């Protein structure tokens, strides 16, 4: 069905779906028939949501330039996932990874992607990661990358380079002789 294009082919595809569901119903396997009908219903909802989102994004500012409308569509998780699913997304993997990382709620950047293993290494780029665990940052990245770049199968947040902690000495007063209470002795004005 990957060759389905245009009105006539879409009608043929619709007939094929109906015929397949009819064959399952005729087989007498009620469980398989119900599962197939549920699958068709869920897929219809998925595609319907994608088309609705695309129309919404295009309709928000109908006078905007084509480039902005295209960027809005390609930057939307649902629309992008449908385009990737069908091999129609015009951006290459590195561009889609960058787009996805811009949507991660943590300041991260790519530290390298290995297309052979699917591993994407990330590093934090700012102080906005305070309070977030390594696992939370990795999971947030995985969630967004699933839509934009499913080629990424593993996300690893690189360890921050350790800096030597600064030792701060806090004392009761300046160094020197101290009085009985640990403070410097009181001085009298001449």
ChimeraX commands (.cxc) that place a marker at each C-alpha (Angstrom):
marker #1 position 0.00,0.00,0.00 radius 0.5
marker #1 position 3.05,2.30,-0.02 radius 0.5
marker #1 position 2.20,3.22,-3.61 radius 0.5
marker #1 position -1.21,4.65,-2.68 radius 0.5
marker #1 position -1.43,8.14,-4.16 radius 0.5
marker #1 position -4.34,10.28,-5.30 radius 0.5
marker #1 position -8.10,9.74,-5.08 radius 0.5
marker #1 position -8.49,6.50,-7.07 radius 0.5
marker #1 position -5.65,4.73,-5.30 radius 0.5
marker #1 position -7.02,5.86,-1.94 radius 0.5
marker #1 position -10.41,4.37,-2.86 radius 0.5
marker #1 position -8.71,1.09,-3.78 radius 0.5
marker #1 position -6.84,1.11,-0.47 radius 0.5
marker #1 position -10.12,1.68,1.40 radius 0.5
marker #1 position -11.68,-1.28,-0.43 radius 0.5
marker #1 position -8.66,-3.44,0.45 radius 0.5
marker #1 position -9.08,-2.58,4.14 radius 0.5
marker #1 position -12.78,-3.49,3.99 radius 0.5
marker #1 position -12.05,-6.75,2.14 radius 0.5
marker #1 position -9.38,-7.70,4.67 radius 0.5
marker #1 position -11.74,-7.03,7.58 radius 0.5
marker #1 position -14.47,-9.05,5.81 radius 0.5
marker #1 position -12.06,-12.01,5.34 radius 0.5
marker #1 position -11.17,-11.89,9.03 radius 0.5
marker #1 position -14.85,-11.82,9.97 radius 0.5
marker #1 position -15.54,-14.78,7.69 radius 0.5
marker #1 position -12.71,-16.76,9.28 radius 0.5
marker #1 position -14.75,-17.05,12.46 radius 0.5
marker #1 position -11.90,-15.84,14.67 radius 0.5
marker #1 position -13.81,-13.23,16.64 radius 0.5
marker #1 position -10.76,-12.15,18.68 radius 0.5
marker #1 position -8.65,-11.53,15.56 radius 0.5
marker #1 position -11.52,-9.69,13.90 radius 0.5
marker #1 position -12.05,-7.41,16.92 radius 0.5
marker #1 position -8.31,-6.76,17.17 radius 0.5
marker #1 position -8.12,-5.84,13.47 radius 0.5
marker #1 position -11.10,-3.50,13.76 radius 0.5
marker #1 position -9.53,-1.87,16.83 radius 0.5
marker #1 position -6.24,-1.48,14.95 radius 0.5
marker #1 position -8.00,0.21,12.03 radius 0.5
marker #1 position -9.89,2.51,14.42 radius 0.5
marker #1 position -6.70,3.53,16.28 radius 0.5
marker #1 position -4.81,4.14,13.03 radius 0.5
marker #1 position -7.69,6.26,11.71 radius 0.5
marker #1 position -7.60,8.34,14.90 radius 0.5
marker #1 position -3.81,8.70,14.60 radius 0.5
marker #1 position -3.94,9.87,11.00 radius 0.5
marker #1 position -6.98,12.03,11.64 radius 0.5
marker #1 position -5.16,13.77,14.48 radius 0.5
marker #1 position -2.16,14.34,12.20 radius 0.5
marker #1 position -4.27,15.88,9.44 radius 0.5
marker #1 position -6.18,18.01,11.95 radius 0.5
marker #1 position -2.90,19.24,13.43 radius 0.5
marker #1 position -1.50,20.06,9.98 radius 0.5
marker #1 position -4.61,22.05,9.11 radius 0.5
marker #1 position -4.52,23.82,12.45 radius 0.5
marker #1 position -0.86,24.77,12.02 radius 0.5
marker #1 position -1.48,26.04,8.49 radius 0.5
marker #1 position -4.62,27.92,9.54 radius 0.5
marker #1 position -3.10,29.79,12.49 radius 0.5
marker #1 position -1.60,32.38,10.16 radius 0.5
marker #1 position -2.83,31.78,6.61 radius 0.5
marker #1 position -0.83,34.71,5.27 radius 0.5
marker #1 position 2.51,33.51,6.63 radius 0.5
marker #1 position 5.24,32.63,4.14 radius 0.5
marker #1 position 5.40,29.05,2.89 radius 0.5
marker #1 position 8.78,28.51,4.61 radius 0.5
marker #1 position 7.30,29.38,8.03 radius 0.5
marker #1 position 4.31,27.08,7.45 radius 0.5
marker #1 position 6.65,24.27,6.38 radius 0.5
marker #1 position 8.82,24.79,9.47 radius 0.5
marker #1 position 5.72,24.73,11.70 radius 0.5
marker #1 position 4.65,21.39,10.20 radius 0.5
marker #1 position 8.13,19.85,10.41 radius 0.5
marker #1 position 8.53,21.08,13.99 radius 0.5
marker #1 position 5.33,19.48,15.21 radius 0.5
marker #1 position 5.84,16.11,16.92 radius 0.5
marker #1 position 2.71,14.45,15.53 radius 0.5
marker #1 position 3.10,15.68,11.95 radius 0.5
marker #1 position 6.84,14.96,11.97 radius 0.5
marker #1 position 6.26,11.42,13.26 radius 0.5
marker #1 position 3.81,10.72,10.42 radius 0.5
marker #1 position 6.27,12.07,7.85 radius 0.5
marker #1 position 9.12,9.99,9.31 radius 0.5
marker #1 position 6.91,6.89,9.47 radius 0.5
marker #1 position 6.29,7.09,5.74 radius 0.5
marker #1 position 9.78,8.18,4.74 radius 0.5
marker #1 position 8.46,11.58,3.66 radius 0.5
marker #1 position 10.27,13.85,6.11 radius 0.5
marker #1 position 12.51,16.11,4.01 radius 0.5
marker #1 position 15.15,16.67,6.72 radius 0.5
marker #1 position 18.13,14.37,7.27 radius 0.5
marker #1 position 18.72,12.65,10.62 radius 0.5
marker #1 position 21.13,15.26,12.07 radius 0.5
marker #1 position 18.67,18.07,11.27 radius 0.5
marker #1 position 15.79,16.15,12.84 radius 0.5
marker #1 position 17.91,15.38,15.92 radius 0.5
marker #1 position 18.71,19.09,16.31 radius 0.5
marker #1 position 15.03,19.98,15.90 radius 0.5
marker #1 position 14.10,17.40,18.55 radius 0.5
marker #1 position 16.75,18.58,21.01 radius 0.5
marker #1 position 15.37,22.12,20.71 radius 0.5
marker #1 position 12.09,20.72,22.08 radius 0.5
marker #1 position 13.70,18.99,25.09 radius 0.5
marker #1 position 12.88,20.88,28.31 radius 0.5
marker #1 position 16.53,20.76,29.36 radius 0.5
marker #1 position 19.48,22.67,27.84 radius 0.5
marker #1 position 21.17,19.88,25.87 radius 0.5
marker #1 position 23.11,19.53,22.65 radius 0.5
marker #1 position 24.34,16.61,20.62 radius 0.5
marker #1 position 27.81,15.37,21.47 radius 0.5
marker #1 position 27.67,12.89,18.59 radius 0.5
marker #1 position 25.39,10.37,16.90 radius 0.5
marker #1 position 26.49,6.93,15.76 radius 0.5
marker #1 position 24.14,5.80,12.96 radius 0.5
marker #1 position 25.48,2.23,13.16 radius 0.5
marker #1 position 24.43,1.73,16.79 radius 0.5
marker #1 position 21.70,4.38,17.02 radius 0.5
marker #1 position 23.40,5.93,20.06 radius 0.5
marker #1 position 23.10,9.68,20.60 radius 0.5
marker #1 position 25.39,11.26,23.17 radius 0.5
marker #1 position 24.19,14.47,24.80 radius 0.5
marker #1 position 25.74,17.10,26.98 radius 0.5
marker #1 position 24.14,19.76,29.12 radius 0.5
marker #1 position 24.72,23.26,27.75 radius 0.5
marker #1 position 23.61,25.41,30.65 radius 0.5
marker #1 position 22.71,25.50,34.28 radius 0.5
marker #1 position 19.05,24.75,33.57 radius 0.5
marker #1 position 19.63,21.09,34.38 radius 0.5
marker #1 position 19.82,21.76,38.11 radius 0.5
marker #1 position 17.48,19.51,40.00 radius 0.5
marker #1 position 16.99,17.16,37.05 radius 0.5
marker #1 position 18.37,13.69,37.28 radius 0.5
marker #1 position 20.43,12.19,34.50 radius 0.5
marker #1 position 17.59,9.72,33.89 radius 0.5
marker #1 position 14.99,12.54,33.60 radius 0.5
marker #1 position 17.06,14.39,31.01 radius 0.5
marker #1 position 17.69,11.20,29.00 radius 0.5
marker #1 position 14.00,10.23,29.15 radius 0.5
marker #1 position 12.85,13.69,28.04 radius 0.5
marker #1 position 15.22,13.46,25.07 radius 0.5
marker #1 position 14.06,9.91,24.21 radius 0.5
marker #1 position 10.41,11.01,24.29 radius 0.5
marker #1 position 10.95,13.80,21.77 radius 0.5
marker #1 position 13.39,11.85,19.60 radius 0.5
marker #1 position 10.84,9.06,19.17 radius 0.5
marker #1 position 8.76,11.42,17.03 radius 0.5
marker #1 position 11.48,13.29,15.17 radius 0.5
marker #1 position 14.31,10.78,14.83 radius 0.5
marker #1 position 13.38,7.15,15.57 radius 0.5
marker #1 position 16.81,6.22,14.21 radius 0.5
marker #1 position 18.08,7.20,17.67 radius 0.5
marker #1 position 17.65,4.08,19.78 radius 0.5
marker #1 position 19.87,4.98,22.74 radius 0.5
marker #1 position 20.38,8.30,24.51 radius 0.5
marker #1 position 23.34,8.80,26.82 radius 0.5
marker #1 position 23.95,11.99,28.77 radius 0.5
marker #1 position 27.70,12.49,29.06 radius 0.5
marker #1 position 29.05,13.07,32.54 radius 0.5
marker #1 position 29.91,16.65,33.26 radius 0.5
marker #1 position 33.59,17.28,33.69 radius 0.5
marker #1 position 34.29,17.36,37.37 radius 0.5
marker #1 position 35.70,20.60,38.71 radius 0.5
marker #1 position 37.76,20.70,41.86 radius 0.5
marker #1 position 35.50,22.15,44.58 radius 0.5
marker #1 position 36.61,25.42,46.06 radius 0.5
marker #1 position 37.28,25.13,49.77 radius 0.5
marker #1 position 35.81,28.06,51.62 radius 0.5
marker #1 position 37.08,28.66,55.14 radius 0.5
marker #1 position 34.57,30.31,57.41 radius 0.5
marker #1 position 35.85,31.58,60.68 radius 0.5
marker #1 position 34.58,33.75,63.51 radius 0.5
marker #1 position 36.89,36.61,62.59 radius 0.5
marker #1 position 40.09,37.56,60.86 radius 0.5
marker #1 position 43.15,35.47,61.56 radius 0.5
marker #1 position 45.32,36.51,64.46 radius 0.5
marker #1 position 45.15,36.48,68.21 radius 0.5
marker #1 position 41.69,35.89,69.54 radius 0.5
marker #1 position 39.96,36.65,72.77 radius 0.5
marker #1 position 38.17,34.28,75.12 radius 0.5
marker #1 position 35.01,34.07,72.98 radius 0.5
marker #1 position 36.92,33.23,69.77 radius 0.5
marker #1 position 36.73,36.79,68.51 radius 0.5
marker #1 position 39.61,39.19,68.21 radius 0.5
marker #1 position 40.17,41.22,71.35 radius 0.5
marker #1 position 38.38,44.53,71.49 radius 0.5
marker #1 position 40.52,47.50,70.70 radius 0.5
marker #1 position 40.14,50.80,72.33 radius 0.5
marker #1 position 40.35,54.02,70.47 radius 0.5
marker #1 position 43.42,56.12,71.41 radius 0.5
marker link #1:1,2 radius 0.2
marker link #1:2,3 radius 0.2
marker link #1:3,4 radius 0.2
marker link #1:4,5 radius 0.2
marker link #1:5,6 radius 0.2
marker link #1:6,7 radius 0.2
marker link #1:7,8 radius 0.2
marker link #1:8,9 radius 0.2
marker link #1:9,10 radius 0.2
marker link #1:10,11 radius 0.2
marker link #1:11,12 radius 0.2
marker link #1:12,13 radius 0.2
marker link #1:13,14 radius 0.2
marker link #1:14,15 radius 0.2
marker link #1:15,16 radius 0.2
marker link #1:16,17 radius 0.2
marker link #1:17,18 radius 0.2
marker link #1:18,19 radius 0.2
marker link #1:19,20 radius 0.2
marker link #1:20,21 radius 0.2
marker link #1:21,22 radius 0.2
marker link #1:22,23 radius 0.2
marker link #1:23,24 radius 0.2
marker link #1:24,25 radius 0.2
marker link #1:25,26 radius 0.2
marker link #1:26,27 radius 0.2
marker link #1:27,28 radius 0.2
marker link #1:28,29 radius 0.2
marker link #1:29,30 radius 0.2
marker link #1:30,31 radius 0.2
marker link #1:31,32 radius 0.2
marker link #1:32,33 radius 0.2
marker link #1:33,34 radius 0.2
marker link #1:34,35 radius 0.2
marker link #1:35,36 radius 0.2
marker link #1:36,37 radius 0.2
marker link #1:37,38 radius 0.2
marker link #1:38,39 radius 0.2
marker link #1:39,40 radius 0.2
marker link #1:40,41 radius 0.2
marker link #1:41,42 radius 0.2
marker link #1:42,43 radius 0.2
marker link #1:43,44 radius 0.2
marker link #1:44,45 radius 0.2
marker link #1:45,46 radius 0.2
marker link #1:46,47 radius 0.2
marker link #1:47,48 radius 0.2
marker link #1:48,49 radius 0.2
marker link #1:49,50 radius 0.2
marker link #1:50,51 radius 0.2
marker link #1:51,52 radius 0.2
marker link #1:52,53 radius 0.2
marker link #1:53,54 radius 0.2
marker link #1:54,55 radius 0.2
marker link #1:55,56 radius 0.2
marker link #1:56,57 radius 0.2
marker link #1:57,58 radius 0.2
marker link #1:58,59 radius 0.2
marker link #1:59,60 radius 0.2
marker link #1:60,61 radius 0.2
marker link #1:61,62 radius 0.2
marker link #1:62,63 radius 0.2
marker link #1:63,64 radius 0.2
marker link #1:64,65 radius 0.2
marker link #1:65,66 radius 0.2
marker link #1:66,67 radius 0.2
marker link #1:67,68 radius 0.2
marker link #1:68,69 radius 0.2
marker link #1:69,70 radius 0.2
marker link #1:70,71 radius 0.2
marker link #1:71,72 radius 0.2
marker link #1:72,73 radius 0.2
marker link #1:73,74 radius 0.2
marker link #1:74,75 radius 0.2
marker link #1:75,76 radius 0.2
marker link #1:76,77 radius 0.2
marker link #1:77,78 radius 0.2
marker link #1:78,79 radius 0.2
marker link #1:79,80 radius 0.2
marker link #1:80,81 radius 0.2
marker link #1:81,82 radius 0.2
marker link #1:82,83 radius 0.2
marker link #1:83,84 radius 0.2
marker link #1:84,85 radius 0.2
marker link #1:85,86 radius 0.2
marker link #1:86,87 radius 0.2
marker link #1:87,88 radius 0.2
marker link #1:88,89 radius 0.2
marker link #1:89,90 radius 0.2
marker link #1:90,91 radius 0.2
marker link #1:91,92 radius 0.2
marker link #1:92,93 radius 0.2
marker link #1:93,94 radius 0.2
marker link #1:94,95 radius 0.2
marker link #1:95,96 radius 0.2
marker link #1:96,97 radius 0.2
marker link #1:97,98 radius 0.2
marker link #1:98,99 radius 0.2
marker link #1:99,100 radius 0.2
marker link #1:100,101 radius 0.2
marker link #1:101,102 radius 0.2
marker link #1:102,103 radius 0.2
marker link #1:103,104 radius 0.2
marker link #1:104,105 radius 0.2
marker link #1:105,106 radius 0.2
marker link #1:106,107 radius 0.2
marker link #1:107,108 radius 0.2
marker link #1:108,109 radius 0.2
marker link #1:109,110 radius 0.2
marker link #1:110,111 radius 0.2
marker link #1:111,112 radius 0.2
marker link #1:112,113 radius 0.2
marker link #1:113,114 radius 0.2
marker link #1:114,115 radius 0.2
marker link #1:115,116 radius 0.2
marker link #1:116,117 radius 0.2
marker link #1:117,118 radius 0.2
marker link #1:118,119 radius 0.2
marker link #1:119,120 radius 0.2
marker link #1:120,121 radius 0.2
marker link #1:121,122 radius 0.2
marker link #1:122,123 radius 0.2
marker link #1:123,124 radius 0.2
marker link #1:124,125 radius 0.2
marker link #1:125,126 radius 0.2
marker link #1:126,127 radius 0.2
marker link #1:127,128 radius 0.2
marker link #1:128,129 radius 0.2
marker link #1:129,130 radius 0.2
marker link #1:130,131 radius 0.2
marker link #1:131,132 radius 0.2
marker link #1:132,133 radius 0.2
marker link #1:133,134 radius 0.2
marker link #1:134,135 radius 0.2
marker link #1:135,136 radius 0.2
marker link #1:136,137 radius 0.2
marker link #1:137,138 radius 0.2
marker link #1:138,139 radius 0.2
marker link #1:139,140 radius 0.2
marker link #1:140,141 radius 0.2
marker link #1:141,142 radius 0.2
marker link #1:142,143 radius 0.2
marker link #1:143,144 radius 0.2
marker link #1:144,145 radius 0.2
marker link #1:145,146 radius 0.2
marker link #1:146,147 radius 0.2
marker link #1:147,148 radius 0.2
marker link #1:148,149 radius 0.2
marker link #1:149,150 radius 0.2
marker link #1:150,151 radius 0.2
marker link #1:151,152 radius 0.2
marker link #1:152,153 radius 0.2
marker link #1:153,154 radius 0.2
marker link #1:154,155 radius 0.2
marker link #1:155,156 radius 0.2
marker link #1:156,157 radius 0.2
marker link #1:157,158 radius 0.2
marker link #1:158,159 radius 0.2
marker link #1:159,160 radius 0.2
marker link #1:160,161 radius 0.2
marker link #1:161,162 radius 0.2
marker link #1:162,163 radius 0.2
marker link #1:163,164 radius 0.2
marker link #1:164,165 radius 0.2
marker link #1:165,166 radius 0.2
marker link #1:166,167 radius 0.2
marker link #1:167,168 radius 0.2
marker link #1:168,169 radius 0.2
marker link #1:169,170 radius 0.2
marker link #1:170,171 radius 0.2
marker link #1:171,172 radius 0.2
marker link #1:172,173 radius 0.2
marker link #1:173,174 radius 0.2
marker link #1:174,175 radius 0.2
marker link #1:175,176 radius 0.2
marker link #1:176,177 radius 0.2
marker link #1:177,178 radius 0.2
marker link #1:178,179 radius 0.2
marker link #1:179,180 radius 0.2
marker link #1:180,181 radius 0.2
marker link #1:181,182 radius 0.2
marker link #1:182,183 radius 0.2
marker link #1:183,184 radius 0.2
marker link #1:184,185 radius 0.2
marker link #1:185,186 radius 0.2
marker link #1:186,187 radius 0.2
marker link #1:187,188 radius 0.2
marker link #1:188,189 radius 0.2
marker link #1:189,190 radius 0.2
view
